[in-house]
Amino acid sequence: MTKSLLADPADLAGIASAAPQGKEAHGHFADSHGRTVDYLRLSVTDRCNLRCMYCWSSEQMQFLQHNDILTYEEILRLVDLVAEMGISKIRLTGGEPFARKNILHLIQQMLQRHPHLDLRITTNATLLSGKVQALKDAGVRCLNISLDTFNRQKFQNITGRDMLRNVTRAIDEALALGMKVKLNAVALKGINDDELPVFINFARRNPVDFRFIEFMPMGQCNRWTQDNFWSAADILATAQEHVNLTPLGHGERKAGPARLYGIEGGKGRIGVISPMSNHFCNDCNRLRITSDGRLRTCLFSDKEYSLRPLLRNPKLGERFVRRVLERANRNKPLGYKILQKMREHTVADKRMNAIGG
Ligand code: SAM
C-alpha cells in the first residue's frame, strides 16, 4: 500500500510549526543525513508510447486522468519554488515526456524563468526527431536517451513498438547538433547482454556516455526474474574482455550514480549504474515529483507527500508546499536500508512510468 501524506490542513498546521524557518531559504536544502539535495526528477506524464517489458505488465494499465496531473502552470509554480529552495538541476521524465502535448512550451517557459537551471530530459527518443534544435535553443543541457538494443527486432520485442529507426535518427540529430547525449540501456541478461560489444563500439565512435542500468524489480511488473539480472560487476568484467577501460577519477566523474570508464582510443565512455548491487544512497542528492504532484524522497520508498492539493488550494499554496518539501526532505531515508528489508519483494509498489524513472 502506498502511504500518502494527504494535505489535510490540520496535519499541515503541525508541519508548519515543525518546519525550520529560513535555513533552506538560502539555497541549502539539506537532509538529516547531511546530504544536500539539489536535483529534482520531475515527471510530466505517466503515459508512454512504448510498452517496455520491464515497465509494463500484461494486466490492464491504469493511467491518471488529465485533471489529476499537474498543469503546466502548477509545474512552473513548483519549479519557481524548488529553484528558490536550492534545486539547481531538474530532469524532466515520465512516462514519456514528449508524449505530453506542448512540452516544448513548458521547457521554454522553465528556462526563460530560470536561465541558469541545469535542465535535462530523459526520453525514449521515439518522438524526439525534429525537436533537438529547439531544445538546444531553449537551453536544455543534456538528453538522456533510453536505448536497450540496436537490433530492430529485439527493440520491437522489448518495447512492443517498431520504432528503433526513430530513436537512432534522433540520436544522430542530437550528436550532429553537438548536444550532450547519454544513452541508458537496462542491462538484461539473456536479452541484450550479447550486444555489449556493439554498445562499446558505439561509445568508441561517438562522444556519448553509454550507461548500463541494473534491472530493478519495480511495481507489479510480471516480467522480472532473477535470471534476467545482469550485475554491474559482470558487465564491467565482460566489457574488459573487449576493450581497455580506464576508471575515471572523481574529478572527471560528475556523473551522479554512474561509475564511468574511458574507452581506449574512444570518443565516448561507458558507465554502470548499480542501484541493486552497489548503492549510492550516501551521495543521493535527489527528490522525485510524480506527474500527479506526489513528492517521493527515495526511489526505494513508497512514502509519498501529495503536493497537488496544496497547490490547488488558494489558502495553502506555495507556503505549505515549501513546508512539506522541507519536512519530507529532512526525513529522506537511506534507501539501502529499505532495500535490505525488501530483498524478496519488488523495490517499489509502482512502475517506473508512474514514479518517473
Ligand atoms: N520514457 C522515458 C525514457 O524512456 O527514458 C522516461 C521514463 S523511463 C521509465 C526512465 C528509465 O527507467 C528508462 O531508462 C527505463 O529503461 C528505466 N526503467 C524502467 N523500468 C526499469 C526497471 N525495472 N529497472 C531499471 N530501469 C528501468
Residues whose N, C-alpha, C, O or C-beta is under 5 A from the ligand:
A	BS01	SAM	Y54 C55 T93 G94 G95 E96 T122 T123 N124 N144 S146 N184 V186 I213 E214 F215 M216 P217 M218 M352 N353 G357
